[in-house]
Amino acid sequence: MNRNRTHFGITLSAAALILTFTNPLMAKGVAEQGLESHPKFVFFFVGDGMAMPQVNAAEIFKNASVNSDIKVSRLSFTQFPTSGLTTTYDAGSFITDSASAMTAMMTGHKTLSGVINMDTKKIEKYKTLAEFAKEGGYKVGVVSSVSLDHATPAATYAKVASRGEMYSIDVQLAQSSFDYFGGGGLTQKGKKDGDADVFDLARKNGFTVVNSKAAFDALRPGVGKVLAHNSVLQDESALSYEMDRAKDDLSLADYTRKGIELLDNPKGFFMVVEGGKIDWACHANDASAAIKDTLAFDDAIVQAVKFADAHPSETLIVVTGDHETGGMTIGFSGTKYSTFFEKIALQKGSYIAFNDEVLTPYKKNHSKENAKLEDMLADVQKYFGIKYTELNDSDKELLDRAFRRSLGGEVERVAQENIYNLYGTYEPFTVALTHILNQQAGIGWTSYSHTGVPVATFARGVGRDLFSGYYDNTDIFRKLSKAMALTVPVTVTMK
Ligand SMILES: [Zn+2]
């Protein structure tokens, strides 16, 4: 018997029993749920690694890129009429990972970092909000800018003891009853000889698999189940960072708009959209890439806002983050009370683009004996807007040391742990460059991991009032299921 108690004072096992006596199909639209009406079209947007620093940085940058007044340029979702604050800790730490965070929001249960939709003992499997929605008659779509088997999108459909079991996640996606998957690829990591190709499995399960822009553009309502993954993939089968994306390549907003087009039907839809690379950029302490991906995430939300404007009495949009990443903040010791966000605009490629296009090829062709920092300086200026000659002596020294470390030429005199504190697990030279630029802009970082601060949640449309106040990420599940009038195990415990 599971003796764990939720903070609602009901045992998890007792909550599970409730499911046995209720029929999710009968629940939609019932008045006893406490809402006068229920949205037919529900959008759930998750900015991975996006708390208020990421949101606010994007708003400051958006303004700073057009004028020098001290103002913020509001994103679409910070103008929503309802906002709340959401705690993100998981069952094992005040600092959650994406797997346990999305499990909390998709199932109402806290679990351990790395676990997707299973309990802390990794025995019991939880049904997800997206699956309840599908059973309740909604069409379901999942969109992400990272691979569709990454933790956050995976937590809409998969149940695994470890988020690293990616081939198992891929197979579960292929077997899913959902209607639309769009965005990044499938890594098929862990696929063994003799294992089926998951795209073949998806086709067998009725998915139309699309991986070119022309085929994507040609998709029309009535096509049936769709798995659309981008033809251009950057690191780990993800869409390119927004700042690296070619103009004719598909964006997160494109995948969202297509989802709306394909899912729109009289019974309604539930669409989950993740801005996944905000998190990745913040892990690498690359503010420019994070800000531009936050703006791309906002562009995707604008697609939903347009739809909501056309269906105001039937649509709910909820926007949140799963946790903060990087300990990003507005303010740095060296810039005191000032910021210089216009410097962020000088960066022309993400840290990964610089690595892929400049540093990695250079490392291949040079040894620690013949590598020279001077060889890099033109590209440093081109990618980051940093003029070496204008740096102060300590930044020059920092860059010089990081360059030698990236080229493997310096015998380390400091403990390995200190090296981690300086660069995380990233290329020392590239991290040194983003740190110098970010600090000049007045942006600080404390970590290469997630942090434990709450995130902000925004809502507009039918049922939005549920999302005001200060509540836990597990409550997102309860609030969404209540708004959608889905009968799910723990909904009954909500006031
Ligand atoms: Zn995350």
Residues whose N, C-alpha, C, O or C-beta is under 5 A from the ligand:
A	BS01	ZN	D48 G49 D97 S98 D279 D322
